[in-house]
Amino acid sequence: MDMIKAIEAKYAKKDVQQFSVGDTIKVFIRIIEEDKQRLQAFEGVVIAKKGSGAGEAFTVRRVSYGEGLERTFCIHAPSIDKIELIRHGRIRRAKLYYLRKKVGKGAMIEEKVGQNPKK
């Protein structure tokens, strides 16, 4: 067991932004095209988190042109450049899969009072 933790610690990122389910975040993904690199942002609501250690993952949902897009990321993946916290959400569930059926204002999540991440 100690060998597995040692290997995981070697690949784990040290400066991971703390966020939870219901928060709106912006994930910057490093995309490599031939010999060029660029960053692409994916902004949305975190609807699920799972796992721990090097295998920890989260799912982000956004609506683009009327279509719901969901993408699952590993927190410690080398393709993730950084994660920005936009706003904290006030929720009462661990998984927000019910947002898939909601449209428009019904899919909005209240902001936590007194929590402003951009200070």
N, C-alpha and C positions, 0 to 999 in steps of 0.2 A: 504494500500500500504506500509506503514512503517513497518508493521509486516513482510511482504514478504521480504523486503530489509534487515531487521534484521536477518532473518533466513538465507538468502543467504550469508550475510557477515560472519556468523558463520562458514559456510562450504567452503568459498572461500580461495584459497591459496594466501599467501602474496608475495611469491618470484617466480613469474611466469616470465619466459624468454620472452622478447618482440620479436616477429617475425611477418612477414607478408606473404601474398601469393607470391609465387615465390622463397621463401627462402628454402634452403636445411637444414633440421633439423634431429636430432637424438632423438627419444623419447624412454626413458627407462621405460619399463612397469614392474611392480612388479607382478610376477606370483607365486601363491601358489600351491604347489603340496603336498598333504597329510599334512605332518608336516614340510616341507621345503619351504623356500622362495628363489627365484632367480630373477635377473633382466635380461630382454631380450630387446635388442635394435631393433628399427625399424627405419631405415634411409631412407629418401626420400624427395621429393619436396612437399611443401604445395600447393595444388591446389585449396583449398577453405577454407574460414572461415565463420562462421555464428553464429548468436545469440549474446547475451551479458549477463553479470552477471554470475550467477552460471550455466546457460545453454549454455555458449559459447563453440563452438565446431570447430574443424578443421579437414580437410581430407588430408592425406599424401599418395602420390603415389610413388611406386618404381617398378622397373622391376627386377624380380628374375627368372633366368633360362628361359628367353624369355617370361615369363608371366607377365603381369601387375598386381600388387597387390595394392589395395587401402584400407585404413583403416581409420575410423573416430574415433576421440578421443574427449572426453570432457576435457577441459583444467583443470578444478578443480576436476577431478575424483581422488579418493584416490588410484586407481591402478597405476597412473602415478607417478613415482618417481621423474624424472627430464626431462627437455627438453634442449638439447644442440643445439646452432645455429652453423652450419658448414659454410655456406656462404650465402650472400645476393644475391638475383636474381633481375635483371632489367627487369621489365614486364610492360605491359600497359593494363592489364585486371584485373578485380576483381576475376574472376573464370577462371581457366586454364583447363577446360574440354577438350579443343582441343588437349591436350597432349595425350589423350587416342588413337587418331588416328595416332600419330607420332611414328616413330621408329628410333632408333640409334641416329645419330648426330642431326637429325631433332627435337628430343625431348629435346635437351639441351637448357638451359636457360643461357643467358649472366650474368656475375657477375657484380655487381655495382662497378664502378671505385671509388677507395678511401675508400671503406668499407671493413675492415678486422675484422671480429668478434673475431678471436683468437689472441688477443693482451694481 
